[in-house]
Amino acid sequence: MPKAKGKSRRRRFGYSVDRKRLHRRVRKRAAPRIECSPVRHAWDSSKSASQNLADMGLAVDPNKAVPIRTKQLRVMAMEVDGPEEGTRTVQKPYVLAELEYEASLPEKKSETLSRDLIDYVQYMIQNHGENYKEMARDEKNYYQDTPKQIKRKISVYKRFYPEEFQAFTASLQQVQMDQQ
């Protein structure tokens, strides 16, 4: 079977091609990666970004949507008959409804502490109680934390896990009562 014409020829670098413009054109043609799912599903790739956002009732430029008030001479507001220029009807109101619903949901608690830090704090409380100076001299204090740093770590643990801390202190009290 014969070779395809042009395949045997040596490839040469195209000096006449503007690589910057080519890269810009390819990037412009590629669809944007939109993280927000309601906006992504309502996006029309044949329209521009400003047209898409206007159809959804969203602002392209926040400075134009909510202008900053500047101190000016107070001028009597004159009423103009007829519709305002530049206003558009929202063609996809369900996008706004979905975004408002997502914004109204309670935020998930994302603050967590590492298991090592929790174990460290529990060990210190278990062995030393509220004596932070003893904690600072403990051999398990690998990072040589000062008493204030240890106290701060314990307070962070109390703030992030209040129920777990209450259960832990209750179990410590139970163990002390059993020992007596």
Buried (B, 14 or more C-beta within 10 A) or exposed (E): EEEEEEEEEEEEEEEEEEEEEEEEEEEEEEEEEBEBEBBEEBBEEEEEEEEBBBBBBBEEEEEEEEEEEEEEEEEEEEEEEEEEEEEEEEEBEEBBEBBEEEEEEEEEEEEEBEEEBBEBBBBBBEEBEEEBEBBBEBEEBEEEBEBEBBBEBBEBBBEBBEEEBEEBEEEBEEEEEEEE
